[in-house]
Amino acid sequence: MNNKERNDFDPKAYNPEFQWSFLAPKYWGTWLVVFLALPFALTPRKFREVIVTKIVKSQMKKGRGAIRRALINLLLCFPDKTEQERFEILQRNLITAGVFLTGFAAVSLRSKHWLSEKTVVTGLEHLELLQKNNQRAILLVPHSWAIDIPAILLASKGLPVSAMANSQKNLVFDWLMHKQRVQYGGRVYDRSGGIKPFIKSVKDGYLGYYLPDQDHGPEQSVFADFFATEKATLPALGKLAKVSRAKIVPVFASYNLETGQYEVDISPPIDDLSGHDESDARVMNQVVETFVEPRPEQYMWILKLLKTQRDGNEPYLRSDLYP
């Protein structure tokens, strides 16, 4: 389906618009960052890498905030690795993130042809087969730094994409991020509105974009193995597939620091969903493990992945794990 032949507007979708209040003094700092970031995104990758590396190494020495949280996540997930190995993974992770993010504005500044040339896609035939057979699909996309790339790329090729996201506190950044996500069409639903509009969009033929690895608390989750630990995991994957009558297709996005290419890996649809909460939660975590273990530098280890614990003892508050 060509995105020019459909109307992506949905009154239930999140559709922020420009407001004149965005020009108020409280947002001048935001606009300054935007206007500096746009030309910087077009500078050579190696130049950005040099600057990012210096900043990351300086911040790593402090070991506070998000860096401390990421180190705790890596400790619990990879206890067999040495402290130095985990430190090096995180340093590489943050450099990858910094180089990717400082260049991400180019996705909007350049053309869809540039994006296609910049991206290496593996496994696209799995989606093409589903499309050919008129089967619905929900993409299961773990939180890598390049997580937005597959959605924008597929939309640029005329495939309708529907996603859920949390709105940002900074209204200018929120508007700009939304504009970038739907620059080639598609729909984004605010998580606060529930999952029903998202399911309806999948039934309408949109490719669902589902993020499997955030911690939504004990009330909504079950505990399932996650690397060497366990994680509070949403158990609804099998039920989601059933109610939307869709195949679940794992997708992972990477940023190759050596080549500067975006890489999108699309796996065959998952066949072993049972509809049972615990087993389906484990299947979902296995998808994350399969993608992340060979390239841990791509994953958002700074997230509060393991905040919810069986004993209620949040690891990020424990000084015995990391001072």
C-alpha positions as CSV (number, residue, x, y, z in Angstrom):
1,M,0.0,0.0,0.0
2,N,1.4,3.4,-0.9
3,N,1.2,6.0,1.9
4,K,-0.2,8.5,-0.5
5,E,-3.3,6.4,-1.0
6,R,-4.4,6.2,2.6
7,N,-5.4,8.5,5.3
8,D,-3.3,8.0,8.4
9,F,-5.2,10.4,10.5
10,D,-6.9,8.9,13.5
11,P,-8.6,11.1,16.2
12,K,-7.6,8.5,18.8
13,A,-3.9,8.7,17.8
14,Y,-1.4,11.1,19.3
15,N,-1.3,14.2,17.0
16,P,0.6,17.1,18.6
17,E,0.6,20.3,16.6
18,F,2.8,23.4,16.7
19,Q,1.7,26.0,19.2
20,W,2.8,29.6,19.3
21,S,3.6,29.1,22.9
22,F,6.6,27.0,21.7
23,L,8.3,30.3,21.0
24,A,8.0,31.5,24.6
25,P,11.3,32.2,26.5
26,K,11.0,29.0,28.5
27,Y,11.7,27.1,25.3
28,W,14.5,29.2,23.9
29,G,17.1,26.8,25.3
30,T,15.4,24.0,23.6
31,W,15.4,25.7,20.2
32,L,19.1,26.6,20.7
33,V,19.9,22.9,21.2
34,V,17.8,22.0,18.1
35,F,19.5,24.6,15.8
36,L,22.9,23.5,17.0
37,A,22.1,19.8,16.6
38,L,20.8,20.1,13.0
39,P,24.1,21.1,11.3
40,F,26.1,18.9,13.8
41,A,24.1,15.9,12.5
42,L,25.6,16.5,9.0
43,T,29.2,16.6,10.2
44,P,31.4,13.5,9.5
45,R,30.8,10.5,11.7
46,K,34.4,10.3,12.8
47,F,34.4,13.9,14.0
48,R,31.3,13.2,16.1
49,E,32.8,10.0,17.4
50,V,35.9,11.9,18.7
51,I,33.8,14.4,20.6
52,V,31.4,11.8,21.9
53,T,34.2,9.5,23.1
54,K,35.8,12.3,25.2
55,I,32.4,13.2,26.8
56,V,31.6,9.5,27.5
57,K,35.0,8.7,29.1
58,S,34.7,11.8,31.3
59,Q,31.2,10.8,32.5
60,M,32.1,7.2,33.0
61,K,34.6,8.2,35.6
62,K,31.8,9.7,37.7
63,G,29.7,6.5,37.6
64,R,26.5,8.3,38.7
65,G,22.9,8.4,37.5
66,A,22.1,6.5,34.3
67,I,25.7,5.1,34.2
68,R,25.4,3.6,37.6
69,R,22.0,2.1,36.7
70,A,23.4,0.6,33.5
71,L,26.3,-0.9,35.3
72,I,23.9,-2.6,37.8
73,N,21.8,-3.9,34.9
74,L,25.0,-5.4,33.3
75,L,26.1,-6.9,36.6
76,L,22.8,-8.7,37.2
77,C,22.5,-9.8,33.6
78,F,26.2,-10.8,33.1
79,P,27.6,-11.7,36.5
80,D,30.2,-14.0,34.8
81,K,31.8,-11.1,33.1
82,T,34.5,-9.2,34.9
83,E,33.9,-5.6,36.1
84,Q,36.3,-4.4,33.5
85,E,34.4,-6.2,30.7
86,R,31.1,-4.7,31.8
87,F,32.7,-1.3,32.0
88,E,34.0,-1.7,28.5
89,I,30.6,-2.8,27.2
90,L,28.9,0.2,28.7
91,Q,31.6,2.6,27.4
92,R,31.2,1.2,23.9
93,N,27.4,1.3,24.4
94,L,27.4,5.0,25.3
95,I,29.7,6.0,22.5
96,T,27.5,4.1,20.0
97,A,24.5,5.9,21.5
98,G,26.1,9.3,21.3
99,V,27.3,9.0,17.7
100,F,23.9,7.7,16.6
101,L,21.9,10.3,18.4
102,T,24.0,13.2,17.3
103,G,23.5,12.1,13.7
104,F,19.8,11.1,14.0
105,A,18.5,14.5,12.8
106,A,19.9,13.6,9.4
107,V,17.0,11.1,9.0
108,S,14.7,14.2,8.6
109,L,17.2,16.4,6.8
110,R,18.0,13.9,4.2
111,S,15.8,12.0,1.7
112,K,14.1,8.6,1.9
113,H,16.6,7.5,-0.7
114,W,19.5,8.4,1.6
115,L,17.8,6.5,4.4
116,S,17.4,3.4,2.2
117,E,21.1,3.6,1.1
118,K,22.2,4.1,4.7
119,T,20.4,1.1,6.0
120,V,21.2,-2.6,5.7
121,V,18.1,-4.8,6.0
122,T,18.2,-8.5,6.7
123,G,15.1,-10.7,6.6
124,L,12.7,-8.3,4.8
125,E,11.3,-11.3,3.0
126,H,9.6,-12.4,6.2
127,L,7.5,-9.2,6.1
128,E,7.0,-9.4,2.4
129,L,5.6,-12.9,2.7
130,L,3.1,-11.9,5.3
131,Q,2.1,-8.9,3.2
132,K,1.7,-11.1,0.2
133,N,-0.6,-13.5,2.1
134,N,-2.6,-10.5,3.6
135,Q,-1.5,-11.5,7.1
136,R,-1.3,-8.9,9.8
137,A,2.0,-8.4,11.7
138,I,3.1,-6.9,15.0
139,L,6.8,-6.1,15.1
140,L,8.5,-7.0,18.4
141,V,11.3,-4.4,18.7
142,P,13.6,-4.3,21.7
143,H,15.0,-1.0,23.0
144,S,18.1,-0.5,21.0
145,W,19.5,3.0,20.4
146,A,18.3,2.8,16.8
147,I,14.8,1.7,17.7
148,D,13.1,4.3,15.6
149,I,14.9,3.4,12.4
150,P,12.8,0.4,11.3
151,A,9.5,2.2,11.7
152,I,10.7,5.3,9.7
153,L,12.3,3.1,7.0
154,L,9.3,0.9,6.5
155,A,7.0,3.9,6.4
156,S,9.3,5.5,3.8
157,K,8.7,2.4,1.7
158,G,4.9,2.8,1.9
159,L,4.2,0.3,4.6
160,P,1.7,1.6,7.2
161,V,3.3,1.5,10.7
162,S,1.4,2.0,14.0
163,A,3.2,2.5,17.3
164,M,2.7,3.3,21.0
165,A,4.9,5.8,22.8
166,N,5.0,8.0,25.9
167,S,4.7,11.7,25.3
168,Q,7.6,13.9,26.4
169,K,7.5,16.5,29.2
170,N,9.2,19.1,26.9
171,L,6.4,19.9,24.5
172,V,8.8,21.2,21.8
173,F,10.9,18.0,21.8
174,D,7.7,16.0,21.9
175,W,6.3,17.7,18.8
176,L,9.6,17.4,16.9
177,M,10.1,13.8,17.8
178,H,6.5,13.0,16.7
179,K,7.1,14.9,13.4
180,Q,10.2,12.8,12.7
181,R,8.5,9.5,13.6
182,V,5.6,10.1,11.2
183,Q,7.4,12.0,8.5
184,Y,6.6,9.3,6.0
185,G,3.2,8.4,7.4
186,G,1.9,6.1,10.1
187,R,0.3,6.5,13.5
188,V,1.5,6.9,17.0
189,Y,-0.7,6.3,20.0
190,D,-0.1,7.6,23.5
191,R,0.3,4.7,26.0
192,S,-2.0,6.5,28.4
193,G,-4.9,5.9,26.0
194,G,-4.7,2.1,26.4
195,I,-3.9,-0.6,23.8
196,K,-7.3,-0.9,22.1
197,P,-6.7,1.8,19.4
198,F,-3.3,0.2,18.6
199,I,-5.0,-3.2,18.2
200,K,-7.6,-1.7,15.9
201,S,-4.9,-0.2,13.7
202,V,-3.3,-3.6,13.4
203,K,-6.6,-5.1,12.4
204,D,-6.8,-2.3,9.8
205,G,-3.6,-3.5,8.2
206,Y,-1.0,-1.4,10.0
207,L,2.3,-3.0,11.0
208,G,2.2,-2.8,14.8
209,Y,5.3,-1.6,16.6
210,Y,5.5,-3.2,20.0
211,L,8.3,-2.6,22.6
212,P,8.7,-5.7,24.8
213,D,11.3,-4.8,27.5
214,Q,10.1,-1.9,29.7
215,D,9.3,-2.5,33.4
216,H,5.6,-1.7,33.9
217,G,5.4,-2.7,37.6
218,P,4.2,-5.8,39.5
219,E,0.5,-5.3,38.9
220,Q,0.8,-5.7,35.1
221,S,3.7,-8.2,34.9
222,V,4.9,-11.7,35.6
223,F,8.5,-12.6,36.4
224,A,10.4,-14.4,33.7
225,D,14.1,-15.3,33.2
226,F,16.1,-12.5,31.6
227,F,19.8,-13.3,30.9
228,A,21.2,-14.4,34.3
229,T,18.5,-12.8,36.3
230,E,14.7,-12.4,36.0
231,K,12.6,-9.5,34.9
232,A,9.1,-8.2,35.5
233,T,7.7,-8.8,32.0
234,L,4.4,-7.9,30.3
235,P,2.6,-11.3,29.7
236,A,0.3,-10.3,27.0
237,L,2.2,-11.2,23.8
238,G,0.2,-14.3,23.0
239,K,-3.1,-12.7,23.8
240,L,-2.1,-9.7,21.8
241,A,-1.4,-11.8,18.8
242,K,-4.7,-13.7,19.2
243,V,-6.9,-10.7,19.6
244,S,-5.3,-8.8,16.7
245,R,-5.1,-11.9,14.6
246,A,-1.4,-11.0,13.8
247,K,1.9,-12.7,13.5
248,I,4.6,-11.6,15.9
249,V,7.8,-10.7,14.0
250,P,11.0,-9.9,16.0
251,V,13.0,-6.9,14.7
252,F,16.2,-5.4,16.0
253,A,17.9,-2.1,14.9
254,S,21.6,-1.4,15.3
255,Y,24.0,1.4,14.5
256,N,27.3,0.1,13.2
257,L,29.9,2.4,14.6
258,E,32.6,1.2,12.1
259,T,30.5,1.8,8.9
260,G,28.0,4.4,10.0
261,Q,25.3,2.2,8.6
262,Y,21.9,1.5,10.2
263,E,21.3,-2.3,10.4
264,V,17.8,-3.8,10.7
265,D,17.4,-7.5,11.4
266,I,14.0,-9.1,10.8
267,S,13.5,-12.6,12.1
268,P,10.8,-15.2,11.1
269,P,7.5,-14.9,12.9
270,I,7.3,-16.5,16.3
271,D,5.5,-19.8,16.2
272,D,5.7,-21.0,19.9
273,L,3.3,-18.6,21.7
274,S,1.0,-20.5,23.9
275,G,-1.3,-17.9,25.4
276,H,0.1,-18.7,28.9
277,D,1.4,-15.7,30.7
278,E,4.7,-17.1,32.0
279,S,5.8,-19.0,29.0
280,D,4.9,-16.2,26.6
281,A,6.8,-13.7,28.8
282,R,9.8,-16.0,28.6
283,V,9.6,-16.2,24.8
284,M,9.5,-12.4,24.6
285,N,12.6,-12.1,26.8
286,Q,14.4,-14.8,24.7
287,V,13.9,-12.5,21.7
288,V,15.7,-9.7,23.5
289,E,18.5,-12.1,24.6
290,T,19.0,-13.5,21.1
291,F,19.4,-10.0,19.6
292,V,21.3,-8.4,22.4
293,E,23.8,-11.0,23.5
294,P,26.1,-10.8,20.4
295,R,25.9,-7.0,20.4
296,P,25.3,-5.7,23.9
297,E,26.6,-2.2,22.9
298,Q,23.4,-1.6,21.0
299,Y,20.9,-2.0,23.9
300,M,19.5,0.7,26.2
301,W,21.1,-0.5,29.4
302,I,20.4,2.8,31.0
303,L,16.6,2.0,31.3
304,K,15.2,0.8,34.6
305,L,14.9,-2.7,33.2
306,L,15.0,-4.5,36.6
307,K,13.3,-2.0,38.9
308,T,10.5,-4.4,40.0
309,Q,11.8,-7.3,42.0
310,R,9.9,-10.2,43.7
311,D,11.1,-9.0,47.2
312,G,10.3,-5.3,46.4
313,N,14.0,-4.4,46.8
314,E,14.8,-2.2,43.9
315,P,18.4,-2.9,42.8
316,Y,19.2,0.7,41.8
317,L,18.8,1.7,45.5
318,R,21.2,-1.0,46.8
319,S,24.7,0.3,47.7
320,D,26.0,-3.3,47.8
321,L,25.6,-3.7,44.0
322,Y,27.3,-0.4,43.2
323,P,28.4,2.3,45.6
